[in-house]
Amino acid sequence: MIAAPPTGFAGPVKRSITIAGHETSISLEPLFWQALGDAAAARGLPLSALVAQIDALRVMEAEAANLASALRTWLLAEAMARGAA
């Protein structure tokens, strides 16, 4: 039997973040914002710095995904690497 996430199935929340000196808006579900904040804290980074690092990796790819997709993908890959997914 499966269960809903503890916080429920919440829709995306838009936030503005400054990356490389320019402000951008990103829409992610609250669960992803929390996971991103946790990942940044674990690395001793501000959230914007972690997002900037992921963005830099994203733009190096030939067919770069949009930033929100890149963040979700990175978070899932990190969770899978830790055995948490």
C-alpha positions as CSV (number, residue, x, y, z in Angstrom):
1,M,0.0,0.0,0.0
2,I,1.3,3.5,-0.8
3,A,0.7,6.7,1.1
4,A,0.6,10.3,0.3
5,P,3.6,12.5,1.2
6,P,3.4,13.8,4.8
7,T,2.8,17.3,3.5
8,G,0.3,16.2,0.9
9,F,0.3,16.8,-2.8
10,A,1.0,20.5,-3.0
11,G,1.3,22.4,-6.2
12,P,4.3,24.4,-7.3
13,V,5.4,27.5,-5.4
14,K,7.3,30.3,-7.3
15,R,10.4,31.9,-5.7
16,S,12.9,34.4,-7.0
17,I,16.6,33.6,-6.7
18,T,19.6,35.5,-7.9
19,I,22.0,33.5,-10.0
20,A,25.2,35.0,-11.4
21,G,23.9,38.5,-10.7
22,H,20.5,38.1,-12.3
23,E,17.2,37.3,-10.7
24,T,15.2,34.3,-12.0
25,S,11.9,32.8,-10.8
26,I,11.7,29.1,-10.2
27,S,8.5,27.1,-9.6
28,L,8.9,23.9,-7.5
29,E,6.7,21.9,-5.2
30,P,7.2,22.6,-1.5
31,L,8.8,19.2,-1.0
32,F,11.5,20.0,-3.5
33,W,12.1,23.4,-2.0
34,Q,12.6,21.7,1.4
35,A,14.9,19.1,-0.1
36,L,16.9,21.8,-1.9
37,G,17.2,23.8,1.4
38,D,18.3,20.7,3.2
39,A,20.9,19.9,0.5
40,A,22.3,23.5,0.6
41,A,22.5,23.4,4.4
42,A,24.3,20.0,4.4
43,R,26.9,21.6,2.1
44,G,27.1,24.8,4.2
45,L,25.8,26.9,1.2
46,P,23.1,29.4,0.8
47,L,20.2,28.1,-1.3
48,S,21.1,30.5,-4.2
49,A,24.7,29.2,-4.3
50,L,23.6,25.6,-4.6
51,V,21.0,26.5,-7.3
52,A,23.8,28.4,-9.2
53,Q,26.0,25.3,-9.1
54,I,23.3,23.1,-10.4
55,D,22.5,25.7,-13.1
56,A,26.1,25.8,-14.1
57,L,26.1,22.0,-14.6
58,R,22.8,22.2,-16.5
59,V,24.0,24.7,-19.1
60,M,27.1,22.6,-19.9
61,E,24.8,19.9,-21.4
62,A,24.1,19.9,-25.1
63,E,20.3,19.9,-24.6
64,A,19.9,21.6,-21.3
65,A,16.6,21.0,-19.4
66,N,14.9,24.0,-17.9
67,L,16.2,25.0,-14.4
68,A,13.2,23.6,-12.4
69,S,13.6,20.2,-14.2
70,A,17.3,20.2,-13.6
71,L,16.8,20.9,-9.8
72,R,14.2,18.1,-9.5
73,T,16.5,15.7,-11.4
74,W,19.5,16.6,-9.4
75,L,17.6,16.1,-6.1
76,L,16.3,12.7,-7.1
77,A,19.8,11.6,-8.3
78,E,21.2,12.7,-5.0
79,A,18.5,10.8,-3.1
80,M,19.1,7.7,-5.2
81,A,22.9,7.9,-4.6
82,R,22.3,8.0,-0.8
83,G,19.8,5.1,-1.2
84,A,17.0,7.2,0.0
85,A,14.8,6.8,-3.0
